């Protein structure tokens, strides 16, 4: 059985986005319930949440960005930078916990303490740019973990697979000039945030290290899985990363209210196996998965369970 690290803690429910907001605290409860119902929690190795310090955050975000978020929370503001990115009195602290927890899990995977891991954290991160909170995201959790590993963990080449229904504009923005980070995004087009066209391939030294695979509304399992097998895997074979991150949004699910794709619960397990099989060739199967979107609670619960089951080798 594979050793899978799991971050799953009620502390991430303290980030309150307000009534009616799709990125709500019940999402964490749904993931927990889905993993408990299938007894997957018992088979994982629990990893305690860990708070990101300033040094970790500053590798990705400028001090002004961090201070703007913390001051907005202290002032009792209802949102920061964009009206959809709502905050409450615990949001700054919970966002630090989300970022730090992903970094902690990434270190455990990189060091071989666990084979892979899943961090069920919120607020999500892949829309957060260097100096902009947007799309429900305050800090870019995956980017912070990547830079923490590269600064402290002896890792240089990283592949990020983002299969959220929305393009991971923040992650692309942060790494588009970096030849040692390969960013792959599988997402619906057109859809928020309006980025992620096929011809966005990176800039400068990073030209060729970004690969976007937009899917038309109504696309389902066949198109979703083919994009991974036929686009991501050959690109990864050429790039040869030392570790793989998955920005695991589950909002391409056919029941999700914010997307228009028709991906099934079972396909998320299949997608996970595609990435794991490729990662076993690239980097000994070292995969760090991080929760992003997913807003229909039963679909989120089932898809996250299928994902973790696949990480465990089922």
C-alpha positions in Angstrom: 0.0 0.0 0.0 1.2 3.5 -0.8 2.1 5.9 2.0 -0.2 8.9 1.4 0.1 12.0 3.6 -3.2 13.7 4.3 -3.9 17.2 5.5 -7.5 17.4 6.6 -8.4 19.6 9.5 -11.3 21.6 10.8 -9.2 24.7 11.1 -9.7 25.5 7.4 -13.4 25.9 8.1 -12.6 29.1 10.1 -12.2 31.1 6.9 -15.8 32.3 6.5 -16.7 33.6 3.1 -20.3 34.5 4.1 -23.7 33.2 3.2 -24.3 32.0 -0.4 -20.6 32.1 -1.4 -19.6 29.0 -3.4 -16.2 28.6 -1.7 -17.7 27.9 1.7 -16.5 26.2 4.8 -18.8 23.2 4.2 -16.4 22.1 1.4 -13.9 20.9 3.9 -16.6 19.0 5.8 -17.7 17.4 2.5 -14.2 16.2 1.7 -13.9 14.8 5.3 -17.2 13.1 5.0 -16.3 11.5 1.7 -13.0 10.2 3.0 -14.6 8.9 6.2 -17.5 7.2 4.4 -15.0 5.1 2.4 -12.6 4.7 5.4 -9.8 6.2 3.3 -8.8 8.4 6.2 -7.7 5.4 8.2 -5.3 4.4 5.4 -3.6 7.8 5.1 -0.9 9.3 7.3 -2.2 12.4 8.9 0.0 15.5 8.6 -0.7 18.4 11.0 -1.4 21.9 9.6 1.6 24.2 9.7 1.6 28.0 9.5 3.6 29.7 6.7 6.0 32.3 8.0 6.9 35.6 6.3 10.0 34.0 4.7 7.9 31.4 2.9 5.3 33.9 1.7 7.8 36.4 0.6 9.4 34.0 -1.9 6.2 34.4 -3.9 4.3 37.5 -2.8 5.7 41.0 -2.0 5.4 42.4 1.5 2.7 44.9 0.3 0.5 42.0 -0.8 0.7 40.3 2.6 0.2 43.5 4.5 -2.8 44.4 2.4 -4.5 41.1 3.2 -3.7 41.4 6.9 -4.8 45.0 7.2 -8.1 44.3 5.4 -8.8 41.5 7.8 -7.9 43.7 10.8 -10.2 46.4 9.5 -13.1 44.1 9.2 -13.3 44.4 5.4 -15.6 42.0 3.5 -13.2 41.4 0.6 -9.7 42.1 -0.6 -8.6 43.0 -4.2 -11.7 41.6 -5.9 -15.3 41.4 -4.7 -15.5 37.6 -5.1 -12.5 37.1 -2.7 -14.3 37.6 0.5 -12.6 37.5 3.9 -13.5 37.4 7.6 -11.6 37.8 10.9 -9.7 34.5 10.6 -9.0 34.6 6.9 -5.4 35.9 7.0 -4.4 33.3 9.6 -6.1 30.4 7.8 -4.6 31.4 4.5 -1.1 31.2 6.2 -2.1 27.8 7.5 -3.1 26.6 4.0 0.1 27.8 2.4 2.3 26.5 5.2 0.5 23.1 5.3 1.1 22.5 1.6 4.7 23.4 2.0 5.1 21.0 4.9 3.4 18.1 3.0 5.6 18.8 0.0 8.7 18.5 2.1 7.5 15.1 3.4 6.9 13.9 -0.1 10.3 15.2 -1.4 12.1 13.5 1.5 10.3 10.2 1.0 8.6 10.2 4.4 5.4 9.6 2.3 5.1 8.6 -1.3 2.5 11.2 -2.2 0.0 13.5 -0.4 -3.3 15.3 -0.6 -3.8 18.7 1.2 -7.5 19.5 1.7 -6.9 23.2 2.4 -8.8 26.4 1.8 -8.8 29.2 0.8 -7.6 27.8 -2.6 -4.6 29.4 -4.3 -4.2 29.0 -8.0 -5.8 32.3 -9.0 -3.6 34.4 -6.7 -1.0 36.3 -8.6 2.2 37.8 -7.2 0.5 41.0 -6.0 -3.2 40.2 -6.5 -5.8 38.2 -4.6 -8.6 37.0 -6.8 -10.9 34.1 -7.6 -11.4 33.2 -3.9 -7.6 32.9 -3.5 -5.4 35.0 -1.2 -2.0 33.3 -1.4 -0.8 30.9 -4.1 -0.5 27.7 -2.0 1.2 25.6 -4.7 3.7 28.3 -5.7 4.7 28.9 -2.1 5.3 25.1 -1.6 7.3 24.9 -4.9 9.5 27.8 -3.9 9.9 26.4 -0.4 11.1 23.1 -1.8 13.4 24.8 -4.3 14.9 26.9 -1.5 15.3 24.3 1.1 14.7 20.8 -0.3 17.2 20.2 -3.0 14.5 20.2 -5.7 15.0 22.2 -8.9 12.7 20.9 -11.7 8.9 20.9 -10.9 5.9 20.0 -12.9 2.5 21.5 -12.0 -0.7 19.9 -13.4 -3.8 22.1 -12.8 -7.0 20.3 -13.7 -9.4 22.8 -12.1 -12.2 23.9 -14.5 -10.9 27.4 -14.3 -7.5 28.3 -15.7 -4.7 28.7 -13.1 -3.8 32.2 -14.1 -2.0 32.9 -10.9 0.3 29.9 -11.1 1.0 30.6 -14.8 1.7 34.2 -14.0 4.2 33.4 -11.3 6.2 30.8 -13.3 5.8 31.8 -17.0 9.4 33.0 -17.2 10.9 30.1 -15.3 12.3 27.2 -17.4 12.5 24.9 -14.4 8.8 24.9 -13.6 6.5 23.3 -16.2 2.9 24.4 -15.9 0.1 22.4 -17.5 -3.5 23.6 -17.2 -6.5 21.6 -18.3 -9.6 23.9 -18.1 -12.8 25.0 -19.7 -12.6 27.7 -22.4 -14.1 30.3 -22.4 -14.6 30.7 -18.7 -13.3 32.8 -15.8 -10.6 34.2 -15.6 -10.4 34.5 -19.3 -6.8 33.3 -19.6 -5.3 30.0 -20.7 -5.4 30.1 -24.5 -3.4 27.5 -26.3 -0.9 30.0 -27.5 0.1 31.0 -24.0 3.3 29.0 -23.8 5.5 31.0 -21.4 7.8 34.0 -21.9 11.5 34.7 -22.1 13.6 31.9 -20.6 10.4 30.1 -19.8 9.1 29.9 -23.4 7.8 26.4 -23.9 7.4 25.6 -20.2 3.7 26.5 -20.1 1.1 24.2 -21.8 -2.6 25.0 -21.8 -5.2 22.6 -22.9 -8.6 24.4 -23.1 -11.7 22.2 -23.3 -15.0 23.4 -24.9 -18.1 23.5 -22.7 -19.8 20.1 -22.7 -16.6 18.1 -22.9 -16.5 15.1 -20.6 -14.4 12.1 -19.5 -13.0 11.2 -22.9 -11.7 14.7 -23.7 -10.5 15.3 -20.1 -8.5 12.0 -19.9 -7.2 12.3 -23.4 -5.7 15.8 -22.6 -3.7 14.2 -19.8 -2.6 11.2 -21.7 -1.9 12.8 -25.0 -0.7 16.3 -24.0 0.6 16.3 -20.4 2.3 12.9 -20.3 4.5 13.5 -23.5 5.4 17.0 -22.3 6.4 15.6 -18.9 8.4 12.8 -20.6 10.5 15.6 -22.2 10.7 17.8 -19.1 11.5 15.1 -16.5 10.5 16.8 -13.3 11.8 15.9 -9.9 8.4 16.2 -8.2 4.8 16.8 -9.4 2.1 19.0 -8.0 -1.5 18.7 -8.8 -3.8 21.7 -8.4 -6.8 19.4 -7.8 -9.9 21.3 -8.6 -13.0 19.1 -8.8 -15.2 21.7 -10.4 -15.0 20.1 -13.9 -17.5 17.6 -12.5 -20.8 17.4 -14.4 -22.7 18.5 -11.3 -20.7 21.6 -10.5 -22.6 24.9 -10.6 -19.6 27.0 -11.7 -18.4 25.0 -14.7 -19.8 23.6 -17.9 -17.8 20.4 -18.3 -19.2 16.9 -17.8 -16.5 15.0 -16.0 -17.6 12.1 -13.8 -16.6 11.2 -10.3 -14.8 8.1 -11.6 -12.8 10.0 -14.1 -11.0 11.8 -11.3 -9.7 8.5 -10.1 -8.6 7.6 -13.6 -6.9 11.0 -14.1 -5.0 10.5 -10.8 -3.7 7.1 -12.0 -2.6 8.7 -15.3 -0.5 11.3 -13.5 0.8 8.8 -10.9 1.9 6.3 -13.6 3.8 9.0 -15.4 5.2 10.4 -12.2 6.6 7.0 -11.4 8.8 7.2 -14.4 9.7 10.9 -14.0 10.4 11.1 -10.3 9.6 7.9 -8.4 5.9 8.8 -8.0 6.4 11.9 -5.9 3.1 13.7 -6.2 1.7 16.5 -4.0 -2.0 17.2 -4.6 -3.7 20.4 -3.4 -7.4 21.1 -3.2 -8.5 24.0 -5.4 -12.1 24.3 -6.7 -15.2 22.0 -6.4 -18.5 23.5 -5.4 -21.2 20.8 -5.5 -20.7 19.2 -2.1 -21.7 15.6 -3.0 -19.6 15.8 -6.2 -16.7 17.2 -4.3 -16.9 14.5 -1.6 -17.0 11.6 -4.2 -14.3 13.1 -6.5 -11.9 13.7 -3.6 -12.4 10.2 -2.4 -11.8 8.7 -5.8 -8.6 10.9 -6.0 -7.3 9.8 -2.7 -8.2 6.1 -3.4 -6.1 6.3 -6.5 -3.2 7.9 -4.6 -3.3 4.9 -2.3 -3.1 2.5 -5.2 -6.6 1.3 -5.5 
